[in-house]
């Protein structure tokens, strides 16, 4: 069986059997694939079979999204098949086009989640449908123990948000990074209230201060280099004794 045909039967969410209704579903699927127009940037340099495979899986991904409860895992699986078959530039171009019935970020997040943990997870579709792709992506970034904890919470089918995940993994920002973020926000607010003339003056002062700091850094690096050559430890700054011959 042709690879494209195999893909078509592997990922479609609706069961196929030798009945008139099944044939109708297959015909509808073929018609949707035939009528789908992909952006040139997504199919550039692809072979005819790759284009056909991409079109097939785009239709299947969209079909899965449209099913009751959203077949999230089936969607992720179909999108992953596309990503594996083409170059990254084609994949990104597809996600940024209107061919998929989701945002580019959501598509990429779903595939990343599928690659890191979703492919092997046993979670009911009804529970997955209540979790946003961004949250699924971030679960894949969590350490194994906390990831399992998040998955178990999703299985309860009560909904699972990014806030719920943050409670599990804790605040990953270090205190110094939180301080820097706070200072950045304060600086932005102050900049909005500052007149253009004052902004120019402040910018020039920052340039001068930056040059002064660079000069101090170079001076310190020179002192450290000399201390190292003289046999001083950079950690304790105490002179080390040479081993006797």
PAKOLZA-533931 format. One line per 10 residues: number of its first residue (from 0); their letters; for each residue x, y, z negated of N, C-alpha, C. Coordinates in nm, 3 decimals. Last residue first. Layout:
<recs>
NUM = A = X/Y/Z/X/Y/Z/X/Y/Z | ...
</recs>
This chain:
<recs>
244 = XXXXXXXXXX = 6.047/2.006/-4.363/6.093/1.915/-4.259/6.144/1.786/-4.322 | 5.752/2.099/-4.546/5.897/2.083/-4.537/5.935/1.983/-4.432 | 5.487/2.288/-4.406/5.532/2.158/-4.454/5.683/2.148/-4.441 | 5.429/2.620/-4.513/5.471/2.527/-4.408/5.518/2.398/-4.469 | 5.137/2.743/-4.665/5.276/2.698/-4.679/5.311/2.602/-4.569 | 4.943/3.022/-4.559/4.961/2.878/-4.575/5.109/2.844/-4.584 | 4.814/3.303/-4.719/4.918/3.250/-4.635/4.940/3.103/-4.663 | 4.466/3.357/-4.704/4.585/3.333/-4.784/4.689/3.267/-4.697 | 4.217/3.379/-4.592/4.311/3.490/-4.573/4.429/3.479/-4.669 | 4.035/3.181/-4.577/4.071/3.228/-4.711/4.160/3.351/-4.708
234 = XXXXXXXXXX = 3.990/3.175/-4.296/3.882/3.151/-4.391/3.915/3.211/-4.527 | 4.216/3.207/-4.153/4.108/3.300/-4.123/3.992/3.284/-4.220 | 4.527/3.195/-4.316/4.403/3.125/-4.282/4.293/3.228/-4.257 | 4.835/3.310/-4.178/4.724/3.326/-4.272/4.602/3.249/-4.222 | 5.052/3.317/-4.008/5.030/3.196/-4.089/4.919/3.208/-4.189 | 5.085/3.515/-3.829/5.170/3.522/-3.948/5.148/3.405/-4.041 | 4.885/3.465/-3.648/5.023/3.439/-3.606/5.118/3.438/-3.724 | 4.671/3.555/-3.803/4.679/3.413/-3.766/4.821/3.375/-3.725 | 4.723/3.827/-3.814/4.722/3.749/-3.939/4.736/3.600/-3.910 | 4.695/3.898/-3.546/4.825/3.913/-3.611/4.833/3.830/-3.738
224 = XXXXXXXXXX = 4.421/3.843/-3.516/4.519/3.774/-3.433/4.657/3.780/-3.495 | 4.310/4.026/-3.694/4.292/3.883/-3.717/4.394/3.801/-3.639 | 4.380/4.268/-3.570/4.431/4.237/-3.705/4.422/4.087/-3.734 | 4.233/4.240/-3.333/4.379/4.252/-3.326/4.442/4.218/-3.460 | 3.975/4.242/-3.431/4.023/4.123/-3.360/4.175/4.124/-3.350 | 3.962/4.503/-3.530/3.954/4.390/-3.622/4.008/4.262/-3.559 | 3.976/4.644/-3.289/4.079/4.665/-3.391/4.083/4.549/-3.489 | 3.745/4.560/-3.163/3.874/4.531/-3.101/3.988/4.544/-3.201 | 3.558/4.672/-3.343/3.565/4.528/-3.323/3.698/4.486/-3.263 | 3.606/4.945/-3.308/3.631/4.884/-3.439/3.644/4.733/-3.429
214 = XXXXXXXXXX = 3.522/4.974/-3.044/3.661/5.004/-3.079/3.699/4.941/-3.212 | 3.252/4.915/-3.069/3.337/4.828/-2.986/3.484/4.848/-3.020 | 3.172/5.134/-3.224/3.165/4.999/-3.280/3.252/4.901/-3.202 | 3.208/5.341/-3.041/3.284/5.342/-3.167/3.287/5.202/-3.230 | 3.021/5.270/-2.847/3.164/5.276/-2.812/3.250/5.271/-2.936 | 2.787/5.300/-2.998/2.822/5.169/-2.943/2.970/5.162/-2.907 | 2.786/5.574/-3.046/2.798/5.482/-3.159/2.840/5.343/-3.114 | 2.747/5.662/-2.783/2.870/5.699/-2.855/2.894/5.604/-2.971 | 2.494/5.553/-2.735/2.607/5.517/-2.650/2.739/5.545/-2.720 | 2.342/5.686/-2.927/2.358/5.541/-2.936/2.476/5.492/-2.852
204 = XXXXXXXXXX = 2.353/5.947/-2.830/2.413/5.917/-2.961/2.437/5.768/-2.978 | 2.207/5.910/-2.596/2.348/5.948/-2.587/2.420/5.919/-2.719 | 1.956/5.852/-2.710/2.023/5.754/-2.624/2.172/5.783/-2.614 | 1.891/6.089/-2.838/1.911/5.968/-2.919/1.986/5.861/-2.840 | 1.862/6.255/-2.613/1.964/6.284/-2.714/1.996/6.160/-2.797 | 1.645/6.130/-2.491/1.772/6.141/-2.419/1.885/6.165/-2.517 | 1.447/6.164/-2.685/1.488/6.028/-2.648/1.624/6.030/-2.578 | 1.407/6.435/-2.687/1.470/6.376/-2.805/1.519/6.234/-2.776 | 1.278/6.454/-2.440/1.403/6.527/-2.463/1.481/6.467/-2.580 | 1.043/6.302/-2.484/1.142/6.259/-2.385/1.277/6.326/-2.408
194 = XXXXXXXXXX = 0.955/6.254/-2.833/0.949/6.329/-2.707/1.063/6.286/-2.615 | 0.828/5.964/-2.999/0.938/6.058/-2.975/0.924/6.125/-2.838 | 0.647/5.769/-3.030/0.611/5.898/-3.087/0.717/6.006/-3.059 | 0.767/5.549/-2.922/0.643/5.596/-2.860/0.605/5.736/-2.907 | 0.978/5.507/-3.099/1.008/5.553/-2.963/0.884/5.610/-2.895 | 0.846/5.406/-3.323/0.911/5.536/-3.332/0.938/5.595/-3.194 | 0.767/5.158/-3.222/0.666/5.255/-3.267/0.722/5.396/-3.273 | 1.018/5.044/-3.173/0.925/5.066/-3.062/0.818/5.169/-3.099 | 1.121/5.029/-3.433/1.189/5.113/-3.333/1.097/5.145/-3.216 | 0.949/4.845/-3.549/0.955/4.981/-3.602/1.016/5.077/-3.500
184 = XXXXXXXXXX = 1.017/4.619/-3.398/0.880/4.672/-3.392/0.876/4.817/-3.440 | 1.284/4.588/-3.478/1.252/4.611/-3.337/1.113/4.673/-3.321 | 1.259/4.534/-3.749/1.327/4.657/-3.707/1.294/4.691/-3.563 | 1.133/4.285/-3.731/1.065/4.396/-3.797/1.125/4.530/-3.755 | 1.333/4.138/-3.608/1.205/4.154/-3.540/1.129/4.273/-3.598 | 1.526/4.148/-3.810/1.555/4.207/-3.679/1.426/4.233/-3.602 | 1.394/4.005/-4.009/1.431/4.144/-4.033/1.457/4.216/-3.901 | 1.375/3.757/-3.889/1.252/3.827/-3.924/1.280/3.974/-3.946 | 1.644/3.694/-3.877/1.572/3.713/-3.751/1.440/3.785/-3.776 | 1.701/3.665/-4.146/1.769/3.770/-4.071/1.697/3.798/-3.940
174 = XXXXXXXXXX = 1.538/3.440/-4.217/1.514/3.573/-4.273/1.577/3.685/-4.192 | 1.451/3.247/-3.921/1.536/3.272/-4.036/1.510/3.413/-4.086 | 1.157/3.088/-3.815/1.243/3.206/-3.807/1.323/3.223/-3.934 | 0.983/2.884/-3.855/1.118/2.849/-3.808/1.211/2.970/-3.798 | 0.764/2.805/-4.096/0.815/2.921/-4.023/0.959/2.895/-3.984 | 0.626/2.473/-4.041/0.679/2.583/-4.121/0.727/2.696/-4.033 | 0.505/2.258/-3.927/0.649/2.274/-3.901/0.710/2.387/-3.981 | 0.243/2.290/-4.032/0.317/2.163/-4.045/0.467/2.184/-4.031 | 0.165/2.542/-3.966/0.158/2.504/-4.108/0.238/2.376/-4.133 | 0.183/2.530/-3.692/0.280/2.613/-3.765/0.281/2.580/-3.914
164 = XXXXXXXXXX = -0.041/2.375/-3.633/0.093/2.321/-3.609/0.198/2.398/-3.687 | -0.244/2.552/-3.697/-0.234/2.426/-3.772/-0.095/2.366/-3.756 | -0.192/2.745/-3.501/-0.179/2.780/-3.643/-0.166/2.657/-3.730 | -0.262/2.611/-3.275/-0.119/2.642/-3.293/-0.092/2.682/-3.438 | -0.512/2.367/-3.378/-0.464/2.491/-3.320/-0.314/2.509/-3.340 | -0.742/2.121/-3.326/-0.605/2.142/-3.375/-0.547/2.262/-3.302 | -1.034/1.933/-3.399/-0.971/2.052/-3.342/-0.833/2.072/-3.405 | -1.105/1.699/-3.500/-1.169/1.815/-3.562/-1.114/1.946/-3.505 | -0.996/1.448/-3.447/-1.097/1.504/-3.356/-1.173/1.621/-3.417 | -0.798/1.310/-3.561/-0.918/1.328/-3.645/-1.032/1.392/-3.566
154 = XXXXXXXXXX = -0.585/1.331/-3.389/-0.669/1.212/-3.379/-0.797/1.221/-3.462 | -0.454/1.554/-3.486/-0.531/1.566/-3.361/-0.629/1.450/-3.349 | -0.323/1.442/-3.703/-0.427/1.543/-3.727/-0.515/1.561/-3.603 | -0.141/1.279/-3.575/-0.242/1.217/-3.662/-0.356/1.314/-3.692 | 0.017/1.473/-3.451/-0.060/1.379/-3.369/-0.172/1.315/-3.451 | 0.139/1.591/-3.674/0.051/1.671/-3.588/-0.039/1.580/-3.506 | 0.292/1.376/-3.768/0.191/1.437/-3.855/0.090/1.518/-3.773 | 0.463/1.342/-3.553/0.369/1.235/-3.587/0.256/1.288/-3.675 | 0.607/1.582/-3.579/0.530/1.555/-3.458/0.424/1.449/-3.485 | 0.738/1.549/-3.814/0.632/1.650/-3.811/0.545/1.634/-3.685
144 = XXXXXXXXXX = 0.919/1.348/-3.732/0.828/1.328/-3.845/0.710/1.423/-3.842 | 1.062/1.467/-3.505/0.977/1.347/-3.496/0.876/1.329/-3.608 | 1.026/1.829/-3.482/1.104/1.709/-3.516/1.010/1.590/-3.530 | 0.874/1.982/-3.189/0.885/1.959/-3.333/0.970/1.835/-3.362 | 0.832/1.995/-2.923/0.953/2.060/-2.972/0.976/2.036/-3.121 | 0.585/1.884/-2.883/0.701/1.813/-2.828/0.833/1.870/-2.876 | 0.426/2.082/-2.982/0.436/1.958/-3.058/0.558/1.879/-3.013 | 0.434/2.267/-2.777/0.512/2.295/-2.898/0.524/2.172/-2.988 | 0.256/2.147/-2.592/0.396/2.169/-2.556/0.482/2.186/-2.682 | 0.018/2.165/-2.732/0.070/2.032/-2.695/0.218/2.041/-2.662
134 = XXXXXXXXXX = -0.007/2.442/-2.737/0.012/2.370/-2.863/0.068/2.231/-2.837 | -0.048/2.491/-2.468/0.068/2.551/-2.534/0.099/2.480/-2.665 | -0.292/2.357/-2.413/-0.165/2.309/-2.356/-0.042/2.365/-2.426 | -0.501/2.321/-2.707/-0.453/2.399/-2.593/-0.319/2.344/-2.543 | -0.734/2.074/-2.789/-0.600/2.128/-2.815/-0.549/2.200/-2.691 | -0.959/1.941/-2.729/-0.973/2.052/-2.825/-0.838/2.118/-2.858 | -0.894/1.730/-2.573/-0.963/1.841/-2.508/-0.976/1.963/-2.599 | -0.803/1.540/-2.750/-0.705/1.617/-2.672/-0.768/1.741/-2.610 | -1.046/1.433/-2.837/-0.961/1.506/-2.933/-0.860/1.593/-2.860 | -1.141/1.312/-2.609/-1.226/1.412/-2.675/-1.146/1.496/-2.773
124 = XXXXXXXXXX = -0.945/1.122/-2.557/-0.955/1.240/-2.470/-1.038/1.351/-2.535 | -0.759/0.993/-2.835/-0.884/1.002/-2.759/-0.891/1.131/-2.678 | -0.424/0.892/-2.800/-0.515/0.991/-2.858/-0.642/0.996/-2.773 | -0.139/0.764/-2.813/-0.273/0.703/-2.803/-0.372/0.794/-2.874 | 0.145/0.862/-2.619/0.056/0.881/-2.734/-0.081/0.821/-2.709 | 0.309/0.860/-2.404/0.304/0.736/-2.485/0.209/0.747/-2.604 | 0.277/1.111/-2.292/0.265/0.993/-2.206/0.247/0.865/-2.287 | 0.337/1.303/-2.487/0.198/1.274/-2.455/0.179/1.146/-2.375 | 0.616/1.357/-2.518/0.545/1.270/-2.612/0.406/1.224/-2.566 | 0.762/1.473/-2.303/0.824/1.461/-2.435/0.750/1.368/-2.530
114 = XXXXXXXXXX = 0.602/1.470/-2.074/0.737/1.414/-2.067/0.796/1.389/-2.205 | 0.374/1.601/-2.162/0.363/1.464/-2.111/0.500/1.397/-2.113 | 0.476/1.852/-2.219/0.421/1.771/-2.328/0.414/1.625/-2.287 | 0.542/1.930/-1.959/0.648/1.921/-2.061/0.603/1.836/-2.179 | 0.285/1.932/-1.848/0.385/1.838/-1.798/0.498/1.821/-1.899 | 0.165/2.139/-1.996/0.108/2.003/-1.997/0.211/1.900/-1.953 | 0.325/2.359/-1.929/0.320/2.312/-2.068/0.268/2.169/-2.077 | 0.263/2.386/-1.659/0.401/2.350/-1.698/0.406/2.299/-1.842 | -0.009/2.453/-1.680/0.033/2.336/-1.603/0.172/2.291/-1.645 | 0.002/2.689/-1.831/-0.071/2.573/-1.884/-0.027/2.446/-1.812
104 = XXXXXXXXXX = 0.145/2.856/-1.656/0.203/2.818/-1.784/0.136/2.695/-1.841 | -0.038/2.883/-1.445/0.093/2.821/-1.424/0.155/2.773/-1.552 | -0.378/2.796/-1.535/-0.267/2.890/-1.519/-0.136/2.814/-1.499 | -0.594/2.600/-1.324/-0.540/2.636/-1.455/-0.424/2.732/-1.431 | -0.654/2.456/-1.089/-0.758/2.526/-1.164/-0.715/2.549/-1.308 | -0.422/2.507/-0.825/-0.459/2.440/-0.950/-0.562/2.523/-1.026 | -0.399/2.695/-0.623/-0.441/2.558/-0.590/-0.487/2.482/-0.713 | -0.299/2.944/-0.653/-0.439/2.925/-0.692/-0.489/2.783/-0.665 | 0.040/2.924/-0.791/-0.060/2.947/-0.685/-0.201/2.928/-0.741 | 0.219/2.847/-0.977/0.188/2.990/-0.972/0.085/3.025/-0.866
94 = XXXXXXXXXX = 0.252/2.580/-0.926/0.188/2.619/-1.053/0.148/2.766/-1.053 | 0.388/2.593/-0.679/0.254/2.534/-0.688/0.182/2.582/-0.814 | 0.630/2.705/-0.756/0.545/2.776/-0.660/0.402/2.724/-0.665 | 0.729/2.500/-0.918/0.697/2.630/-0.977/0.604/2.709/-0.886 | 0.764/2.299/-0.718/0.678/2.276/-0.834/0.635/2.409/-0.896 | 0.950/2.413/-0.551/0.819/2.378/-0.499/0.718/2.362/-0.612 | 1.166/2.438/-0.726/1.110/2.560/-0.667/0.972/2.534/-0.608 | 1.225/2.170/-0.789/1.169/2.256/-0.892/1.104/2.382/-0.833 | 1.113/1.936/-0.535/1.214/2.022/-0.598/1.147/2.118/-0.695 | 0.898/1.649/-0.607/0.943/1.765/-0.530/1.053/1.841/-0.605
84 = XXXXXXXXXX = 0.821/1.443/-0.773/0.835/1.413/-0.631/0.894/1.528/-0.549 | 0.779/1.527/-1.029/0.883/1.427/-1.007/0.915/1.407/-0.860 | 0.560/1.695/-0.997/0.689/1.751/-1.039/0.804/1.656/-1.010 | 0.357/1.506/-0.938/0.397/1.609/-0.840/0.537/1.659/-0.872 | 0.345/1.364/-1.175/0.377/1.292/-1.051/0.421/1.390/-0.942 | 0.258/1.562/-1.346/0.394/1.507/-1.364/0.438/1.434/-1.238 | -0.003/1.589/-1.262/0.090/1.701/-1.243/0.235/1.654/-1.256 | -0.105/1.342/-1.346/-0.107/1.378/-1.204/-0.008/1.490/-1.174 | -0.068/1.364/-1.622/-0.005/1.255/-1.548/0.003/1.287/-1.399 | -0.232/1.578/-1.690/-0.087/1.588/-1.713/-0.012/1.483/-1.632
74 = XXXXXXXXXX = -0.480/1.463/-1.625/-0.434/1.585/-1.558/-0.283/1.597/-1.569 | -0.489/1.258/-1.808/-0.490/1.226/-1.666/-0.442/1.344/-1.583 | -0.497/1.406/-2.044/-0.382/1.319/-2.019/-0.373/1.282/-1.871 | -0.745/1.542/-2.018/-0.618/1.614/-2.030/-0.498/1.527/-1.993 | -1.021/1.544/-1.895/-0.926/1.433/-1.902/-0.784/1.491/-1.903 | -1.290/1.694/-2.041/-1.158/1.722/-1.983/-1.061/1.605/-2.003 | -1.548/1.651/-2.117/-1.447/1.644/-2.222/-1.308/1.675/-2.175 | -1.624/1.540/-1.799/-1.677/1.569/-1.932/-1.568/1.551/-2.037 | -1.399/1.678/-1.550/-1.476/1.569/-1.611/-1.522/1.609/-1.750 | -1.230/1.874/-1.456/-1.374/1.896/-1.443/-1.459/1.788/-1.508
64 = XXXXXXXXXX = -0.978/1.777/-1.483/-1.016/1.893/-1.563/-1.167/1.914/-1.564 | -0.985/1.580/-1.287/-0.976/1.541/-1.428/-1.017/1.655/-1.520 | -0.986/1.738/-1.060/-1.101/1.651/-1.088/-1.102/1.611/-1.235 | -0.733/1.854/-1.075/-0.851/1.939/-1.085/-0.976/1.859/-1.117 | -0.581/1.621/-1.040/-0.565/1.703/-1.161/-0.687/1.791/-1.182 | -0.668/1.545/-0.784/-0.694/1.458/-0.899/-0.682/1.534/-1.030 | -0.571/1.759/-0.631/-0.714/1.731/-0.635/-0.749/1.646/-0.757 | -0.298/1.723/-0.681/-0.362/1.849/-0.717/-0.512/1.828/-0.730 | -0.255/1.471/-0.573/-0.246/1.487/-0.718/-0.301/1.620/-0.766 | -0.293/1.525/-0.297/-0.370/1.422/-0.366/-0.372/1.446/-0.517
54 = XXXXXXXXXX = -0.098/1.717/-0.246/-0.239/1.750/-0.229/-0.328/1.652/-0.306 | 0.134/1.565/-0.293/0.107/1.684/-0.374/-0.042/1.719/-0.367 | 0.111/1.371/-0.094/0.114/1.330/-0.234/0.080/1.447/-0.325 | 0.128/1.531/0.133/0.007/1.453/0.110/-0.004/1.410/-0.036 | 0.391/1.623/0.099/0.279/1.718/0.104/0.148/1.647/0.073 | 0.527/1.383/0.118/0.534/1.460/-0.006/0.420/1.561/-0.014 | 0.473/1.310/0.381/0.424/1.223/0.273/0.427/1.296/0.138 | 0.601/1.519/0.524/0.454/1.502/0.531/0.400/1.416/0.417 | 0.850/1.670/0.304/0.812/1.578/0.411/0.659/1.566/0.413 | 0.926/2.016/0.239/0.874/1.885/0.198/0.839/1.801/0.320
44 = XXXXXXXXXX = 1.001/2.276/0.302/1.103/2.169/0.315/1.052/2.030/0.274 | 0.733/2.412/0.119/0.850/2.437/0.203/0.951/2.324/0.192 | 0.515/2.398/-0.041/0.541/2.282/0.045/0.662/2.301/0.138 | 0.504/2.634/-0.179/0.498/2.509/-0.256/0.536/2.388/-0.171 | 0.503/2.833/0.009/0.619/2.824/-0.081/0.622/2.694/-0.159 | 0.251/2.804/0.128/0.371/2.767/0.204/0.492/2.748/0.113 | -0.004/2.660/-0.080/0.078/2.774/-0.037/0.206/2.727/0.032 | -0.247/2.429/0.057/-0.142/2.462/-0.040/-0.060/2.580/0.012 | -0.578/2.360/0.088/-0.470/2.435/0.153/-0.370/2.476/0.045 | -0.793/2.085/0.117/-0.708/2.165/0.029/-0.595/2.231/0.108
34 = XXXXXXXXXX = -0.928/1.913/0.281/-0.961/2.056/0.292/-0.870/2.146/0.207 | -0.830/1.661/0.213/-0.817/1.707/0.350/-0.835/1.858/0.361 | -0.911/1.641/-0.053/-0.768/1.640/-0.020/-0.744/1.699/0.118 | -1.186/1.637/-0.021/-1.125/1.744/-0.100/-0.976/1.756/-0.069 | -1.218/1.402/0.124/-1.259/1.530/0.183/-1.194/1.647/0.112 | -1.130/1.211/-0.059/-1.059/1.228/0.068/-1.091/1.362/0.132 | -1.330/1.245/-0.254/-1.190/1.270/-0.287/-1.108/1.295/-0.161 | -1.553/1.166/-0.115/-1.547/1.302/-0.168/-1.404/1.342/-0.198 | -1.485/0.899/-0.071/-1.503/0.989/0.043/-1.495/1.135/0.001 | -1.486/0.807/-0.335/-1.364/0.801/-0.256/-1.370/0.896/-0.137
24 = XXXXXXXXXX = -1.755/0.844/-0.398/-1.653/0.915/-0.475/-1.523/0.921/-0.397 | -1.865/0.665/-0.215/-1.899/0.807/-0.205/-1.795/0.892/-0.280 | -1.772/0.426/-0.310/-1.728/0.470/-0.177/-1.755/0.618/-0.157 | -1.913/0.421/-0.547/-1.766/0.428/-0.552/-1.711/0.476/-0.419 | -2.171/0.397/-0.453/-2.136/0.518/-0.530/-1.985/0.535/-0.536 | -2.162/0.146/-0.335/-2.186/0.263/-0.250/-2.147/0.391/-0.321 | -1.880/-0.043/-0.465/-2.020/-0.006/-0.462/-2.036/0.116/-0.374 | -1.631/-0.173/-0.571/-1.686/-0.187/-0.436/-1.837/-0.167/-0.437 | -1.505/0.088/-0.785/-1.539/-0.051/-0.759/-1.605/-0.055/-0.622 | -1.332/0.304/-0.991/-1.363/0.272/-0.852/-1.391/0.122/-0.839
14 = XXXXXXXXXX = -1.390/0.549/-1.246/-1.365/0.410/-1.206/-1.408/0.385/-1.063 | -1.225/0.868/-1.245/-1.351/0.794/-1.236/-1.325/0.651/-1.186 | -0.974/0.974/-1.234/-1.031/0.947/-1.366/-1.159/0.865/-1.360 | -0.690/0.877/-1.048/-0.828/0.926/-1.047/-0.900/0.882/-1.173 | -0.436/0.762/-1.054/-0.464/0.874/-1.142/-0.609/0.918/-1.144 | -0.428/0.541/-0.880/-0.368/0.530/-1.012/-0.419/0.638/-1.106 | -0.529/0.608/-0.637/-0.605/0.514/-0.718/-0.553/0.504/-0.860 | -0.332/0.786/-0.549/-0.471/0.826/-0.549/-0.555/0.735/-0.639 | -0.100/0.637/-0.555/-0.115/0.748/-0.648/-0.261/0.786/-0.662 | -0.155/0.465/-0.337/-0.137/0.411/-0.471/-0.160/0.519/-0.575
4 = XXXXX = -0.155/0.651/-0.132/-0.279/0.580/-0.163/-0.271/0.521/-0.302 | 0.115/0.726/-0.142/0.011/0.825/-0.162/-0.120/0.761/-0.201 | 0.246/0.485/-0.078/0.268/0.546/-0.209/0.157/0.646/-0.242 | 0.049/0.228/0.077/0.122/0.353/0.087/0.130/0.418/-0.050 | 0.084/-0.120/0.000/0.000/0.000/0.000/0.087/0.124/0.000
</recs>
